[in-house]
């Protein structure tokens, strides 16, 4: 009987020690993903004429840039990049799509861009901008005869500021910027608008 009690006691002690060695879960909940929004149109919705090349009085290749806001910025963010492109276009028989707006070195303390960003290679806050041809926002301009095009606004949070200046050509500038952000992306968010010119 004493031998039986000894075996039971040893089993209980062994089991207790095993459970005591199990690591306790102290993992903090994951931070919410970064989010990009706009008051100009709903995500996945039609982009209003005002923000396109078809707007009354808009310069060729122009338009008014929409308001954009972002939340849930990752810790350690040093700058942002905004990349707007038409993914339904292939330029020069390549995988290069149509660049409508690239803004980089947006200061980390900003939580959005106001409507109507003026043209010019460098903005007052120190950021740079470029489209496929000029240093400005280029509104959507898909032809009325075709399907709706998908214009994607992508926001990247970076752990650095980029040492990249605009080149003479937008596609080259984009290549330089996208190459420079490799291994520096802390978070990403996207927002989509649809457009084709009215009949």
Secondary structure, DSSP 8 states (H G I E B T S, - for coil): -HHHHHHHHHHHHHHHHHHHHS------------EEE-SSS-TTEE--GGGBTTSTT--TT------EEEE---TT--EEEEEEEETT--STTSS--EEEEEEEEEETT--EE-S----SSB-TTS-EEE-SSSSS---B---TTS--EEEEEEEEEESS-------SSHHHHHHHHHHHTTT-EEEEEEEEEEE----
